[in-house]
Amino acid sequence: MAGRINDEDVKAVRDAVPIDAVVSEYLQLRNAGGGNLKGLCPFHDEKSPSFQVSPSKGLFHCFGCQEGGDTLTFVMKIDHLSFSEAVERLAAQAGITLRYEEGGYNPAHQRGERIRLVEAHKIAAEWYAEQLATSPEAETGRVFLAGRGFDQAAAVHFGVGYSPQGWDHLTRYLRGKGFSDKELILSGLAQEGRRGPIDRFRGRLMWPIRDIGGEVVGFGARKLYEADNGPKYLNTPETAIYKKSQVLYGIDLAKQHIAKSSRAVVVEGYTDVMACHLAGVTTAIATCGTAFGGDHIKILRRLLMDNGSARVIFTFDGDAAGQKAALRAFEDDQKFAAETYIAIAPDGMDPCDLRLAKGDEAVADLVEPRTPLFEFALRQVVSRYDLDTPAGRAAALDEAAPIVARIKNSGAQHEVAVELAGMLGILDTQFVVRRVAQLARWARDRGGRGGGGPQERSRGPQQQWEAGPRPAAPSGPALTLRNPVYAAERELLKLALQRPELVSPAFDAYGVDEFTAPPYAAVRQAIAEAGGAEYGVPDPQEYLVRVREAAPDDTVRAMVTELAVEPILRRTVDETYAGTVLVQIRRRAVERRIRDIQSQLTRLSTGGDPAQLAAVQNEMWILQQYDQTLRVRGAEAL
C-alpha cells in the first residue's frame, strides 16, 4: 500500500487546481450570481440547474440531491476514485510531485488501480500513434486513412494509431514500463493466451476513446486485413474505466463547442466524427459500439444546460438499420429539453463518404437541422399502414398520436396534429387534435405524480424560498424557513462560513445552544472545533476544509457545504448586515432565557427560597438591560 500523502501536498493540490476548471470538464457552468456558477447536476437527473460551484471557496453543492464537497470530492464522486487516486490525478494535472509519509516516493506499483489503468491506456495510445507514423508495417493503415481523406495531420489530431500484427508487441512494451500482467488484463489491452497475456488488438487501426475529461479509457479498432477473422470493429471490453454506454467518441474535442453553440451532432462512426470536425462541424460525437441511450443523453444535457433553444442533430444512414436507429433515438427524445432533428444525405452517404465525394461544405450543409426527429418518426410509422382502409387509418392513428403528444411545444403539437389528420386522410381534424391533446394531458399527469418536474414548476416564489434549494426529503430534522428563527440562524451560519471576516470575533462567542435547529447547532459545533470563524479570515479555503473535516458525519458535512455555497439573502453583504443578523440571533437567545426565568420566578414567588428568588430577579434585570442595549446599540453591544 502507498503511504499517506503529505498534508501539505494535499493542500497544494486543492489550491493549484480551481474547482470550476475541473467541473467544467464535465458540464457547462453559467453565472449564478454572487460569484457562484451553476449547472445541471452530474449526480442525478434534473430539469433545471440546482448544482452550484463556488470558485472562491473551492466547493460545490447540489441543492437537489445534496451531493457536495471540494475539488477532490468532486473528482472522487464523478470518476469513482479513492481519495489518494483523486489527489494523484489532480497532482499530475498541476505538475505537483507528491510526498508519501510512510516511506517513499509513489512507486508505480503503489498507485491506485484506476490511475494505473488510465496511465496504461495513455502510454498505449502514444505507442500506437508512433507505430502508425513510423512503422513500415503500418503503411496499410496510412493508405486506409488516406483513402478516406485523412492525412497524417488528421491522424495526429485525433490520436489515431496502429496495432502491429504480432502477438505481444504492446504487452512486452507495457511490461517494460512497469505494468503487471494482471494490470494489462484488467485494462483490456491484453487478454489471456496459451502462454500468458497477448495483445487484444493486432493489425488494426486504433482510435483512442477518451472520457469527457480527456483521458484515454479505451480503444476502437478497425480491421485492415482479410486474414483477420474478427469483427470489422473491435472495442475495448467493459473495464473499471471503460463503460461503452457512458462514453462518446470525440466528446473531449467537442465539449466546449457543444456548450458554446448549444448544439450537438451525433454521427455513427469514428471516421464520421473526424470528417465532421475537419469540415468545421466541431460539435460531432459518436457512440462506441452501442446504441445512443440514456447515459449518453445525460452527458449531452449537462453540456447543453437544457437550453430550450439547444439542438441535437442525429445523422443516420438511409437504410433500414439507420431508420431503426433513428426511431430508437426518438424513444429517448423526451429526456432532452433540446429540440432533436435528423439529417440523412439524399443518397444515403455518411459524413465521411459525403466529404470525400462532395467536400467539406456538403458535410456542413448536411447537419443543418431540417427534419425534426418526431416528424421522421411519424412518417416511418404512418408508412407501415394501409391508409386506404378505415382499419388501417385507425391503427395508424393509434400508433402515431402518442408520438405527436410527445412534442414539447404545445403550439407545434397542435399544428402537427392537424397535419397528421391530413396524412391519414381523416376528415374530422378536431377528432385527431382532441385525441392528441388527451394523450398529452395524461402524460403530463403521470409526470406530475412522479414528483419531479410539474410540481416544482408550480411552486410560487414564497414556497420556493421556504423550501430553499434543498431536497424534497432532506436528511436530518426538517427545517421550515417560514420560521424566522431558523431563517436567521441559517443566514448567520452562511455568513460565518462564507464571510468570516464580517462576523468575527463576535460569532465565536456564540454558544451552540443559541442555534435552536439541531442541524445548525451541529454546524456551529463543527466551526468551533475547526478553530472558530476567526480562523477563516486569513485563509478562507483552508478554514472550510477544516470545518468539513470537523463535521461528525456526512449529514452535517453536507450541511456545511450547502451553507458555504448557498447565496446570502442580501444583495449587499457588509458589516452592517452581518451585525443585524448577529443581533437577531443573540436577542432571540436572550428572549428565550428571559421566558425561562419568568417561569422560574412564578414558581419561586409562591414560597420559594428568598435568596434564590433575589438572584433570579437580578439575572432577569441584567438580561432585560442587555436586551434593551442590543435593541438600541445593535452590534456594538455584542
Secondary structure as a PSIPRED ss2 file (coil, helix, strand):
# PSIPRED VFORMAT (PSIPRED V4.0)

   1 M C   1.000  0.000  0.000
   2 A C   1.000  0.000  0.000
   3 G C   1.000  0.000  0.000
   4 R C   1.000  0.000  0.000
   5 I E   0.000  0.000  1.000
   6 N C   1.000  0.000  0.000
   7 D H   0.000  1.000  0.000
   8 E H   0.000  1.000  0.000
   9 D H   0.000  1.000  0.000
  10 V H   0.000  1.000  0.000
  11 K H   0.000  1.000  0.000
  12 A H   0.000  1.000  0.000
  13 V H   0.000  1.000  0.000
  14 R H   0.000  1.000  0.000
  15 D H   0.000  1.000  0.000
  16 A H   0.000  1.000  0.000
  17 V C   1.000  0.000  0.000
  18 P C   1.000  0.000  0.000
  19 I H   0.000  1.000  0.000
  20 D H   0.000  1.000  0.000
  21 A H   0.000  1.000  0.000
  22 V H   0.000  1.000  0.000
  23 V H   0.000  1.000  0.000
  24 S C   1.000  0.000  0.000
  25 E C   1.000  0.000  0.000
  26 Y C   1.000  0.000  0.000
  27 L C   1.000  0.000  0.000
  28 Q C   1.000  0.000  0.000
  29 L C   1.000  0.000  0.000
  30 R E   0.000  0.000  1.000
  31 N E   0.000  0.000  1.000
  32 A E   0.000  0.000  1.000
  33 G E   0.000  0.000  1.000
  34 G C   1.000  0.000  0.000
  35 G C   1.000  0.000  0.000
  36 N E   0.000  0.000  1.000
  37 L E   0.000  0.000  1.000
  38 K E   0.000  0.000  1.000
  39 G E   0.000  0.000  1.000
  40 L C   1.000  0.000  0.000
  41 C C   1.000  0.000  0.000
  42 P C   1.000  0.000  0.000
  43 F C   1.000  0.000  0.000
  44 H C   1.000  0.000  0.000
  45 D C   1.000  0.000  0.000
  46 E C   1.000  0.000  0.000
  47 K C   1.000  0.000  0.000
  48 S C   1.000  0.000  0.000
  49 P C   1.000  0.000  0.000
  50 S C   1.000  0.000  0.000
  51 F E   0.000  0.000  1.000
  52 Q E   0.000  0.000  1.000
  53 V E   0.000  0.000  1.000
  54 S E   0.000  0.000  1.000
  55 P C   1.000  0.000  0.000
  56 S C   1.000  0.000  0.000
  57 K C   1.000  0.000  0.000
  58 G C   1.000  0.000  0.000
  59 L E   0.000  0.000  1.000
  60 F E   0.000  0.000  1.000
  61 H E   0.000  0.000  1.000
  62 C E   0.000  0.000  1.000
  63 F C   1.000  0.000  0.000
  64 G C   1.000  0.000  0.000
  65 C C   1.000  0.000  0.000
  66 Q C   1.000  0.000  0.000
  67 E C   1.000  0.000  0.000
  68 G E   0.000  0.000  1.000
  69 G E   0.000  0.000  1.000
  70 D E   0.000  0.000  1.000
  71 T H   0.000  1.000  0.000
  72 L H   0.000  1.000  0.000
  73 T H   0.000  1.000  0.000
  74 F H   0.000  1.000  0.000
  75 V H   0.000  1.000  0.000
  76 M H   0.000  1.000  0.000
  77 K H   0.000  1.000  0.000
  78 I H   0.000  1.000  0.000
  79 D H   0.000  1.000  0.000
  80 H C   1.000  0.000  0.000
  81 L C   1.000  0.000  0.000
  82 S C   1.000  0.000  0.000
  83 F H   0.000  1.000  0.000
  84 S H   0.000  1.000  0.000
  85 E H   0.000  1.000  0.000
  86 A H   0.000  1.000  0.000
  87 V H   0.000  1.000  0.000
  88 E H   0.000  1.000  0.000
  89 R H   0.000  1.000  0.000
  90 L H   0.000  1.000  0.000
  91 A H   0.000  1.000  0.000
  92 A H   0.000  1.000  0.000
  93 Q H   0.000  1.000  0.000
  94 A H   0.000  1.000  0.000
  95 G C   1.000  0.000  0.000
  96 I C   1.000  0.000  0.000
  97 T C   1.000  0.000  0.000
  98 L C   1.000  0.000  0.000
  99 R C   1.000  0.000  0.000
 100 Y E   0.000  0.000  1.000
 101 E C   1.000  0.000  0.000
 102 E C   1.000  0.000  0.000
 103 G C   1.000  0.000  0.000
 104 G E   0.000  0.000  1.000
 105 Y C   1.000  0.000  0.000
 106 N C   1.000  0.000  0.000
 107 P C   1.000  0.000  0.000
 108 A H   0.000  1.000  0.000
 109 H H   0.000  1.000  0.000
 110 Q H   0.000  1.000  0.000
 111 R C   1.000  0.000  0.000
 112 G C   1.000  0.000  0.000
 113 E H   0.000  1.000  0.000
 114 R H   0.000  1.000  0.000
 115 I H   0.000  1.000  0.000
 116 R H   0.000  1.000  0.000
 117 L H   0.000  1.000  0.000
 118 V H   0.000  1.000  0.000
 119 E H   0.000  1.000  0.000
 120 A H   0.000  1.000  0.000
 121 H H   0.000  1.000  0.000
 122 K H   0.000  1.000  0.000
 123 I H   0.000  1.000  0.000
 124 A H   0.000  1.000  0.000
 125 A H   0.000  1.000  0.000
 126 E H   0.000  1.000  0.000
 127 W H   0.000  1.000  0.000
 128 Y H   0.000  1.000  0.000
 129 A H   0.000  1.000  0.000
 130 E H   0.000  1.000  0.000
 131 Q H   0.000  1.000  0.000
 132 L H   0.000  1.000  0.000
 133 A H   0.000  1.000  0.000
 134 T H   0.000  1.000  0.000
 135 S C   1.000  0.000  0.000
 136 P H   0.000  1.000  0.000
 137 E H   0.000  1.000  0.000
 138 A H   0.000  1.000  0.000
 139 E H   0.000  1.000  0.000
 140 T H   0.000  1.000  0.000
 141 G H   0.000  1.000  0.000
 142 R H   0.000  1.000  0.000
 143 V H   0.000  1.000  0.000
 144 F H   0.000  1.000  0.000
 145 L H   0.000  1.000  0.000
 146 A H   0.000  1.000  0.000
 147 G H   0.000  1.000  0.000
 148 R C   1.000  0.000  0.000
 149 G C   1.000  0.000  0.000
 150 F C   1.000  0.000  0.000
 151 D C   1.000  0.000  0.000
 152 Q H   0.000  1.000  0.000
 153 A H   0.000  1.000  0.000
 154 A H   0.000  1.000  0.000
 155 A H   0.000  1.000  0.000
 156 V H   0.000  1.000  0.000
 157 H H   0.000  1.000  0.000
 158 F H   0.000  1.000  0.000
 159 G C   1.000  0.000  0.000
 160 V C   1.000  0.000  0.000
 161 G E   0.000  0.000  1.000
 162 Y E   0.000  0.000  1.000
 163 S E   0.000  0.000  1.000
 164 P C   1.000  0.000  0.000
 165 Q C   1.000  0.000  0.000
 166 G C   1.000  0.000  0.000
 167 W C   1.000  0.000  0.000
 168 D C   1.000  0.000  0.000
 169 H H   0.000  1.000  0.000
 170 L H   0.000  1.000  0.000
 171 T H   0.000  1.000  0.000
 172 R H   0.000  1.000  0.000
 173 Y H   0.000  1.000  0.000
 174 L H   0.000  1.000  0.000
 175 R H   0.000  1.000  0.000
 176 G H   0.000  1.000  0.000
 177 K C   1.000  0.000  0.000
 178 G C   1.000  0.000  0.000
 179 F C   1.000  0.000  0.000
 180 S C   1.000  0.000  0.000
 181 D H   0.000  1.000  0.000
 182 K H   0.000  1.000  0.000
 183 E H   0.000  1.000  0.000
 184 L H   0.000  1.000  0.000
 185 I H   0.000  1.000  0.000
 186 L H   0.000  1.000  0.000
 187 S H   0.000  1.000  0.000
 188 G C   1.000  0.000  0.000
 189 L C   1.000  0.000  0.000
 190 A E   0.000  0.000  1.000
 191 Q E   0.000  0.000  1.000
 192 E E   0.000  0.000  1.000
 193 G E   0.000  0.000  1.000
 194 R C   1.000  0.000  0.000
 195 R C   1.000  0.000  0.000
 196 G E   0.000  0.000  1.000
 197 P E   0.000  0.000  1.000
 198 I E   0.000  0.000  1.000
 199 D E   0.000  0.000  1.000
 200 R C   1.000  0.000  0.000
 201 F C   1.000  0.000  0.000
 202 R C   1.000  0.000  0.000
 203 G C   1.000  0.000  0.000
 204 R E   0.000  0.000  1.000
 205 L E   0.000  0.000  1.000
 206 M E   0.000  0.000  1.000
 207 W E   0.000  0.000  1.000
 208 P E   0.000  0.000  1.000
 209 I E   0.000  0.000  1.000
 210 R E   0.000  0.000  1.000
 211 D C   1.000  0.000  0.000
 212 I C   1.000  0.000  0.000
 213 G C   1.000  0.000  0.000
 214 G C   1.000  0.000  0.000
 215 E C   1.000  0.000  0.000
 216 V E   0.000  0.000  1.000
 217 V E   0.000  0.000  1.000
 218 G E   0.000  0.000  1.000
 219 F E   0.000  0.000  1.000
 220 G E   0.000  0.000  1.000
 221 A E   0.000  0.000  1.000
 222 R E   0.000  0.000  1.000
 223 K E   0.000  0.000  1.000
 224 L C   1.000  0.000  0.000
 225 Y C   1.000  0.000  0.000
 226 E C   1.000  0.000  0.000
 227 A C   1.000  0.000  0.000
 228 D C   1.000  0.000  0.000
 229 N C   1.000  0.000  0.000
 230 G C   1.000  0.000  0.000
 231 P C   1.000  0.000  0.000
 232 K C   1.000  0.000  0.000
 233 Y E   0.000  0.000  1.000
 234 L E   0.000  0.000  1.000
 235 N E   0.000  0.000  1.000
 236 T C   1.000  0.000  0.000
 237 P C   1.000  0.000  0.000
 238 E C   1.000  0.000  0.000
 239 T C   1.000  0.000  0.000
 240 A C   1.000  0.000  0.000
 241 I C   1.000  0.000  0.000
 242 Y C   1.000  0.000  0.000
 243 K C   1.000  0.000  0.000
 244 K H   0.000  1.000  0.000
 245 S H   0.000  1.000  0.000
 246 Q H   0.000  1.000  0.000
 247 V C   1.000  0.000  0.000
 248 L C   1.000  0.000  0.000
 249 Y E   0.000  0.000  1.000
 250 G C   1.000  0.000  0.000
 251 I H   0.000  1.000  0.000
 252 D H   0.000  1.000  0.000
 253 L H   0.000  1.000  0.000
 254 A H   0.000  1.000  0.000
 255 K H   0.000  1.000  0.000
 256 Q H   0.000  1.000  0.000
 257 H H   0.000  1.000  0.000
 258 I H   0.000  1.000  0.000
 259 A H   0.000  1.000  0.000
 260 K H   0.000  1.000  0.000
 261 S H   0.000  1.000  0.000
 262 S C   1.000  0.000  0.000
 263 R E   0.000  0.000  1.000
 264 A E   0.000  0.000  1.000
 265 V E   0.000  0.000  1.000
 266 V E   0.000  0.000  1.000
 267 V E   0.000  0.000  1.000
 268 E C   1.000  0.000  0.000
 269 G C   1.000  0.000  0.000
 270 Y H   0.000  1.000  0.000
 271 T H   0.000  1.000  0.000
 272 D H   0.000  1.000  0.000
 273 V H   0.000  1.000  0.000
 274 M H   0.000  1.000  0.000
 275 A H   0.000  1.000  0.000
 276 C H   0.000  1.000  0.000
 277 H H   0.000  1.000  0.000
 278 L H   0.000  1.000  0.000
 279 A C   1.000  0.000  0.000
 280 G C   1.000  0.000  0.000
 281 V C   1.000  0.000  0.000
 282 T C   1.000  0.000  0.000
 283 T C   1.000  0.000  0.000
 284 A E   0.000  0.000  1.000
 285 I E   0.000  0.000  1.000
 286 A E   0.000  0.000  1.000
 287 T C   1.000  0.000  0.000
 288 C C   1.000  0.000  0.000
 289 G C   1.000  0.000  0.000
 290 T C   1.000  0.000  0.000
 291 A C   1.000  0.000  0.000
 292 F C   1.000  0.000  0.000
 293 G C   1.000  0.000  0.000
 294 G H   0.000  1.000  0.000
 295 D H   0.000  1.000  0.000
 296 H H   0.000  1.000  0.000
 297 I H   0.000  1.000  0.000
 298 K H   0.000  1.000  0.000
 299 I H   0.000  1.000  0.000
 300 L H   0.000  1.000  0.000
 301 R H   0.000  1.000  0.000
 302 R H   0.000  1.000  0.000
 303 L H   0.000  1.000  0.000
 304 L H   0.000  1.000  0.000
 305 M C   1.000  0.000  0.000
 306 D C   1.000  0.000  0.000
 307 N C   1.000  0.000  0.000
 308 G C   1.000  0.000  0.000
 309 S C   1.000  0.000  0.000
 310 A C   1.000  0.000  0.000
 311 R E   0.000  0.000  1.000
 312 V E   0.000  0.000  1.000
 313 I E   0.000  0.000  1.000
 314 F E   0.000  0.000  1.000
 315 T E   0.000  0.000  1.000
 316 F C   1.000  0.000  0.000
 317 D C   1.000  0.000  0.000
 318 G C   1.000  0.000  0.000
 319 D C   1.000  0.000  0.000
 320 A H   0.000  1.000  0.000
 321 A H   0.000  1.000  0.000
 322 G H   0.000  1.000  0.000
 323 Q H   0.000  1.000  0.000
 324 K H   0.000  1.000  0.000
 325 A H   0.000  1.000  0.000
 326 A H   0.000  1.000  0.000
 327 L H   0.000  1.000  0.000
 328 R H   0.000  1.000  0.000
 329 A H   0.000  1.000  0.000
 330 F H   0.000  1.000  0.000
 331 E H   0.000  1.000  0.000
 332 D C   1.000  0.000  0.000
 333 D H   0.000  1.000  0.000
 334 Q H   0.000  1.000  0.000
 335 K H   0.000  1.000  0.000
 336 F C   1.000  0.000  0.000
 337 A C   1.000  0.000  0.000
 338 A C   1.000  0.000  0.000
 339 E E   0.000  0.000  1.000
 340 T E   0.000  0.000  1.000
 341 Y E   0.000  0.000  1.000
 342 I E   0.000  0.000  1.000
 343 A E   0.000  0.000  1.000
 344 I C   1.000  0.000  0.000
 345 A C   1.000  0.000  0.000
 346 P C   1.000  0.000  0.000
 347 D C   1.000  0.000  0.000
 348 G C   1.000  0.000  0.000
 349 M C   1.000  0.000  0.000
 350 D C   1.000  0.000  0.000
 351 P H   0.000  1.000  0.000
 352 C H   0.000  1.000  0.000
 353 D H   0.000  1.000  0.000
 354 L H   0.000  1.000  0.000
 355 R H   0.000  1.000  0.000
 356 L H   0.000  1.000  0.000
 357 A H   0.000  1.000  0.000
 358 K H   0.000  1.000  0.000
 359 G C   1.000  0.000  0.000
 360 D H   0.000  1.000  0.000
 361 E H   0.000  1.000  0.000
 362 A H   0.000  1.000  0.000
 363 V H   0.000  1.000  0.000
 364 A H   0.000  1.000  0.000
 365 D H   0.000  1.000  0.000
 366 L H   0.000  1.000  0.000
 367 V C   1.000  0.000  0.000
 368 E C   1.000  0.000  0.000
 369 P C   1.000  0.000  0.000
 370 R C   1.000  0.000  0.000
 371 T E   0.000  0.000  1.000
 372 P E   0.000  0.000  1.000
 373 L H   0.000  1.000  0.000
 374 F H   0.000  1.000  0.000
 375 E H   0.000  1.000  0.000
 376 F H   0.000  1.000  0.000
 377 A H   0.000  1.000  0.000
 378 L H   0.000  1.000  0.000
 379 R H   0.000  1.000  0.000
 380 Q H   0.000  1.000  0.000
 381 V H   0.000  1.000  0.000
 382 V H   0.000  1.000  0.000
 383 S C   1.000  0.000  0.000
 384 R C   1.000  0.000  0.000
 385 Y C   1.000  0.000  0.000
 386 D C   1.000  0.000  0.000
 387 L C   1.000  0.000  0.000
 388 D C   1.000  0.000  0.000
 389 T C   1.000  0.000  0.000
 390 P H   0.000  1.000  0.000
 391 A H   0.000  1.000  0.000
 392 G H   0.000  1.000  0.000
 393 R H   0.000  1.000  0.000
 394 A H   0.000  1.000  0.000
 395 A H   0.000  1.000  0.000
 396 A H   0.000  1.000  0.000
 397 L H   0.000  1.000  0.000
 398 D H   0.000  1.000  0.000
 399 E H   0.000  1.000  0.000
 400 A H   0.000  1.000  0.000
 401 A H   0.000  1.000  0.000
 402 P H   0.000  1.000  0.000
 403 I H   0.000  1.000  0.000
 404 V H   0.000  1.000  0.000
 405 A H   0.000  1.000  0.000
 406 R C   1.000  0.000  0.000
 407 I C   1.000  0.000  0.000
 408 K C   1.000  0.000  0.000
 409 N C   1.000  0.000  0.000
 410 S H   0.000  1.000  0.000
 411 G H   0.000  1.000  0.000
 412 A H   0.000  1.000  0.000
 413 Q H   0.000  1.000  0.000
 414 H H   0.000  1.000  0.000
 415 E H   0.000  1.000  0.000
 416 V H   0.000  1.000  0.000
 417 A H   0.000  1.000  0.000
 418 V H   0.000  1.000  0.000
 419 E H   0.000  1.000  0.000
 420 L H   0.000  1.000  0.000
 421 A H   0.000  1.000  0.000
 422 G H   0.000  1.000  0.000
 423 M H   0.000  1.000  0.000
 424 L H   0.000  1.000  0.000
 425 G C   1.000  0.000  0.000
 426 I C   1.000  0.000  0.000
 427 L C   1.000  0.000  0.000
 428 D C   1.000  0.000  0.000
 429 T H   0.000  1.000  0.000
 430 Q H   0.000  1.000  0.000
 431 F H   0.000  1.000  0.000
 432 V H   0.000  1.000  0.000
 433 V H   0.000  1.000  0.000
 434 R H   0.000  1.000  0.000
 435 R H   0.000  1.000  0.000
 436 V H   0.000  1.000  0.000
 437 A H   0.000  1.000  0.000
 438 Q H   0.000  1.000  0.000
 439 L H   0.000  1.000  0.000
 440 A H   0.000  1.000  0.000
 441 R H   0.000  1.000  0.000
 442 W H   0.000  1.000  0.000
 443 A H   0.000  1.000  0.000
 444 R H   0.000  1.000  0.000
 445 D H   0.000  1.000  0.000
 446 R H   0.000  1.000  0.000
 447 G H   0.000  1.000  0.000
 448 G H   0.000  1.000  0.000
 449 R H   0.000  1.000  0.000
 450 G C   1.000  0.000  0.000
 451 G C   1.000  0.000  0.000
 452 G C   1.000  0.000  0.000
 453 G C   1.000  0.000  0.000
 454 P H   0.000  1.000  0.000
 455 Q H   0.000  1.000  0.000
 456 E H   0.000  1.000  0.000
 457 R H   0.000  1.000  0.000
 458 S H   0.000  1.000  0.000
 459 R C   1.000  0.000  0.000
 460 G C   1.000  0.000  0.000
 461 P H   0.000  1.000  0.000
 462 Q H   0.000  1.000  0.000
 463 Q H   0.000  1.000  0.000
 464 Q H   0.000  1.000  0.000
 465 W H   0.000  1.000  0.000
 466 E H   0.000  1.000  0.000
 467 A H   0.000  1.000  0.000
 468 G C   1.000  0.000  0.000
 469 P C   1.000  0.000  0.000
 470 R C   1.000  0.000  0.000
 471 P C   1.000  0.000  0.000
 472 A C   1.000  0.000  0.000
 473 A C   1.000  0.000  0.000
 474 P C   1.000  0.000  0.000
 475 S C   1.000  0.000  0.000
 476 G C   1.000  0.000  0.000
 477 P C   1.000  0.000  0.000
 478 A C   1.000  0.000  0.000
 479 L C   1.000  0.000  0.000
 480 T C   1.000  0.000  0.000
 481 L C   1.000  0.000  0.000
 482 R C   1.000  0.000  0.000
 483 N C   1.000  0.000  0.000
 484 P H   0.000  1.000  0.000
 485 V H   0.000  1.000  0.000
 486 Y H   0.000  1.000  0.000
 487 A H   0.000  1.000  0.000
 488 A H   0.000  1.000  0.000
 489 E H   0.000  1.000  0.000
 490 R H   0.000  1.000  0.000
 491 E H   0.000  1.000  0.000
 492 L H   0.000  1.000  0.000
 493 L H   0.000  1.000  0.000
 494 K H   0.000  1.000  0.000
 495 L H   0.000  1.000  0.000
 496 A H   0.000  1.000  0.000
 497 L H   0.000  1.000  0.000
 498 Q H   0.000  1.000  0.000
 499 R C   1.000  0.000  0.000
 500 P H   0.000  1.000  0.000
 501 E H   0.000  1.000  0.000
 502 L H   0.000  1.000  0.000
 503 V H   0.000  1.000  0.000
 504 S C   1.000  0.000  0.000
 505 P C   1.000  0.000  0.000
 506 A H   0.000  1.000  0.000
 507 F H   0.000  1.000  0.000
 508 D H   0.000  1.000  0.000
 509 A H   0.000  1.000  0.000
 510 Y C   1.000  0.000  0.000
 511 G C   1.000  0.000  0.000
 512 V H   0.000  1.000  0.000
 513 D H   0.000  1.000  0.000
 514 E H   0.000  1.000  0.000
 515 F C   1.000  0.000  0.000
 516 T C   1.000  0.000  0.000
 517 A C   1.000  0.000  0.000
 518 P H   0.000  1.000  0.000
 519 P H   0.000  1.000  0.000
 520 Y H   0.000  1.000  0.000
 521 A H   0.000  1.000  0.000
 522 A H   0.000  1.000  0.000
 523 V H   0.000  1.000  0.000
 524 R H   0.000  1.000  0.000
 525 Q H   0.000  1.000  0.000
 526 A H   0.000  1.000  0.000
 527 I H   0.000  1.000  0.000
 528 A H   0.000  1.000  0.000
 529 E H   0.000  1.000  0.000
 530 A C   1.000  0.000  0.000
 531 G C   1.000  0.000  0.000
 532 G C   1.000  0.000  0.000
 533 A H   0.000  1.000  0.000
 534 E H   0.000  1.000  0.000
 535 Y H   0.000  1.000  0.000
 536 G H   0.000  1.000  0.000
 537 V C   1.000  0.000  0.000
 538 P C   1.000  0.000  0.000
 539 D C   1.000  0.000  0.000
 540 P H   0.000  1.000  0.000
 541 Q H   0.000  1.000  0.000
 542 E H   0.000  1.000  0.000
 543 Y H   0.000  1.000  0.000
 544 L H   0.000  1.000  0.000
 545 V H   0.000  1.000  0.000
 546 R H   0.000  1.000  0.000
 547 V H   0.000  1.000  0.000
 548 R H   0.000  1.000  0.000
 549 E H   0.000  1.000  0.000
 550 A H   0.000  1.000  0.000
 551 A C   1.000  0.000  0.000
 552 P C   1.000  0.000  0.000
 553 D C   1.000  0.000  0.000
 554 D H   0.000  1.000  0.000
 555 T H   0.000  1.000  0.000
 556 V H   0.000  1.000  0.000
 557 R H   0.000  1.000  0.000
 558 A H   0.000  1.000  0.000
 559 M H   0.000  1.000  0.000
 560 V H   0.000  1.000  0.000
 561 T H   0.000  1.000  0.000
 562 E H   0.000  1.000  0.000
 563 L H   0.000  1.000  0.000
 564 A H   0.000  1.000  0.000
 565 V H   0.000  1.000  0.000
 566 E C   1.000  0.000  0.000
 567 P C   1.000  0.000  0.000
 568 I C   1.000  0.000  0.000
 569 L C   1.000  0.000  0.000
 570 R C   1.000  0.000  0.000
 571 R C   1.000  0.000  0.000
 572 T C   1.000  0.000  0.000
 573 V C   1.000  0.000  0.000
 574 D C   1.000  0.000  0.000
 575 E H   0.000  1.000  0.000
 576 T H   0.000  1.000  0.000
 577 Y H   0.000  1.000  0.000
 578 A H   0.000  1.000  0.000
 579 G H   0.000  1.000  0.000
 580 T H   0.000  1.000  0.000
 581 V H   0.000  1.000  0.000
 582 L H   0.000  1.000  0.000
 583 V H   0.000  1.000  0.000
 584 Q H   0.000  1.000  0.000
 585 I H   0.000  1.000  0.000
 586 R H   0.000  1.000  0.000
 587 R H   0.000  1.000  0.000
 588 R H   0.000  1.000  0.000
 589 A H   0.000  1.000  0.000
 590 V H   0.000  1.000  0.000
 591 E H   0.000  1.000  0.000
 592 R H   0.000  1.000  0.000
 593 R H   0.000  1.000  0.000
 594 I H   0.000  1.000  0.000
 595 R H   0.000  1.000  0.000
 596 D H   0.000  1.000  0.000
 597 I H   0.000  1.000  0.000
 598 Q H   0.000  1.000  0.000
 599 S H   0.000  1.000  0.000
 600 Q H   0.000  1.000  0.000
 601 L H   0.000  1.000  0.000
 602 T H   0.000  1.000  0.000
 603 R H   0.000  1.000  0.000
 604 L H   0.000  1.000  0.000
 605 S C   1.000  0.000  0.000
 606 T C   1.000  0.000  0.000
 607 G C   1.000  0.000  0.000
 608 G C   1.000  0.000  0.000
 609 D C   1.000  0.000  0.000
 610 P H   0.000  1.000  0.000
 611 A H   0.000  1.000  0.000
 612 Q H   0.000  1.000  0.000
 613 L H   0.000  1.000  0.000
 614 A H   0.000  1.000  0.000
 615 A H   0.000  1.000  0.000
 616 V H   0.000  1.000  0.000
 617 Q H   0.000  1.000  0.000
 618 N H   0.000  1.000  0.000
 619 E H   0.000  1.000  0.000
 620 M H   0.000  1.000  0.000
 621 W H   0.000  1.000  0.000
 622 I H   0.000  1.000  0.000
 623 L H   0.000  1.000  0.000
 624 Q H   0.000  1.000  0.000
 625 Q H   0.000  1.000  0.000
 626 Y H   0.000  1.000  0.000
 627 D H   0.000  1.000  0.000
 628 Q H   0.000  1.000  0.000
 629 T H   0.000  1.000  0.000
 630 L H   0.000  1.000  0.000
 631 R H   0.000  1.000  0.000
 632 V H   0.000  1.000  0.000
 633 R H   0.000  1.000  0.000
 634 G H   0.000  1.000  0.000
 635 A H   0.000  1.000  0.000
 636 E H   0.000  1.000  0.000
 637 A H   0.000  1.000  0.000
 638 L C   1.000  0.000  0.000
